[in-house]
């Protein structure tokens, strides 16, 4: 089995670490200096918030190799052999659809509309620059539109770079290419498995129940 490629959101991880640091700082301070039931409320809040924040920021990841894709979402882990993938969709979120009709969101590959607009502006500038380059080439030496394919000395470096894409869209392109190349392979067969992340669910539920009891009694 080939080594996994890992896809995570650096912005999500960075934001999650900052929120976790703030929550721990405030919670520990309340545990040390609090009085009465304040300490118990602070403890319950930490049990509830820390795994919840980690689940939505630090935990999400997508791992892909030649045989399958493993999606680690906030509360579930989904293993998808490439043969079970029906399609990918990128709109306001990035999603994968299975042959059985199930849909799973790729939390670690968030869509950035701002990033797409920025990539579109860069692509417009690239095309404008490439058009100008082709006009100059046709006058000087007849370098045509397909000069970069032939590898000639007159090929435009801008044309060879390909279209500008947002980072999340590049990730989805890589996943689609890997799926299309490997979906018929023998090692890519098998069924979809979904496992709940009880290490996240249990403390979140326990913390929420404890908070409800403490505030209800208090």
Protein Blocks (a to p, Z undefined) as FASTA:
>chain_A
ZZddddddfklmmmmmmmmmmmmmmmmmmmmmmghjllmmmmmmmmmmmmmmmmmmmmpc
cdddfkbccdddfkbccdddfklpnbdcdffbccdddfkopacddfklccdfklmmmmmm
mmmmmmmmmmmmmmmmmmmnopafklmmnopakbcfklmnopaddfklmmmmmmmmmmmm
mmmpmklgccddddddfklmmmmmmmmmmmmmmmmmZZ
